[in-house]
Structures are given as C-alpha cells and as structure tokens.
Amino acid sequence: MLLKEAHASLTKSQLAHIGAGEVGYIRKMRAEEVNRCFPEAPNIDPTLDLWALFGADGTPILLTDNRSSTFFKAAEDELRTISVH
C-alpha cells in the first residue's frame, strides 16, 4: 500500500528522475532498435549482440558489442547498475 500511496503523490517528472545520476540499467538490444535510442549510430551488423547502458531516466549513455564495457562505463560514471529483461 505504501508504494501505491508514494506513486500517487509523485508527478511523472519526479518519477522519471528517481535514481538520476545514481542508477543505470543495462539492456541487450537488437540492431533494428539502435537508431531509436542512438540516432547517430552507423548501420550495425544485425548478427551482432549489442548491449546498451541507459541512465535511470532512459537517457542513452553507451552502445557496445561488449557487455563488460557497459559495466566499466557505469562504474566510471559512478552508477549502480541493474539489468532489464
């Protein structure tokens, strides 16, 4: 019940900024999704496994084909990471 009450008192903007600068999430991406989040990215081989690091508010931070790189970048930016499935 407390979570429901807390959610009701937060605006969308406040909710979007929870964890900003502190939390990031890592997610596997398909090549066809890349341009939506990383518009400057070149055409990418669709057979590559891609990993992306995002800020808590969804801001794209890093795109790579090396999952470990996302953790290194998060540590460099002092972000606690979570994985999104």
C-alpha positions in Angstrom: 0.0 0.0 0.0 2.9 2.4 0.7 4.2 2.1 -2.8 0.8 2.8 -4.2 0.5 5.9 -2.0 4.0 7.1 -2.9 3.3 6.7 -6.6 0.1 8.7 -6.3 2.0 11.6 -4.8 4.7 11.7 -7.4 4.4 13.5 -10.7 5.6 11.8 -13.9 8.6 14.1 -13.9 9.5 13.3 -10.4 9.1 9.6 -11.0 11.3 9.8 -14.1 14.1 11.4 -12.1 14.3 8.8 -9.3 17.8 7.4 -9.4 19.1 10.0 -11.8 22.9 10.2 -11.6 22.9 7.1 -9.3 21.3 4.2 -11.2 21.7 3.0 -14.7 20.3 0.0 -16.5 21.9 -2.4 -18.9 19.9 -4.0 -21.7 20.5 -6.2 -24.7 19.5 -4.6 -27.9 18.8 -5.7 -31.5 20.4 -3.9 -34.3 17.0 -2.6 -35.6 16.3 -0.9 -32.2 19.6 1.1 -32.2 18.5 4.1 -34.3 15.6 4.8 -32.0 17.9 5.2 -28.9 21.2 6.1 -30.6 20.3 8.1 -33.7 24.0 8.9 -34.5 25.0 5.2 -34.6 26.1 3.9 -38.0 24.4 0.9 -39.7 25.1 -2.1 -37.5 25.5 -5.7 -38.5 22.2 -7.4 -37.4 24.1 -10.5 -36.3 26.0 -8.6 -33.5 25.0 -9.0 -29.9 24.6 -5.4 -28.7 24.4 -4.0 -25.2 23.3 -0.6 -24.1 23.7 1.4 -20.9 21.0 3.9 -20.0 20.5 6.4 -17.2 17.7 5.8 -14.8 15.5 8.2 -16.8 16.2 6.3 -20.0 18.9 8.6 -21.3 21.2 6.5 -23.6 24.8 6.5 -22.4 26.7 3.8 -24.2 26.1 1.2 -27.0 28.6 -1.6 -27.4 29.0 -5.2 -28.6 30.9 -6.0 -25.4 28.6 -6.4 -22.3 31.6 -5.9 -19.9 32.1 -2.4 -21.3 28.7 -1.3 -20.1 29.7 -2.2 -16.5 33.0 -0.4 -16.8 31.3 2.7 -18.1 28.7 2.6 -15.3 31.5 2.3 -12.7 33.3 5.2 -14.4 30.2 7.3 -14.1 29.5 6.0 -10.5 26.2 4.4 -11.5 24.8 1.3 -9.7 23.6 -1.0 -12.5 20.6 -3.1 -12.9 19.7 -5.4 -15.8 16.4 -5.2 -17.6 15.0 -8.3 -19.2 
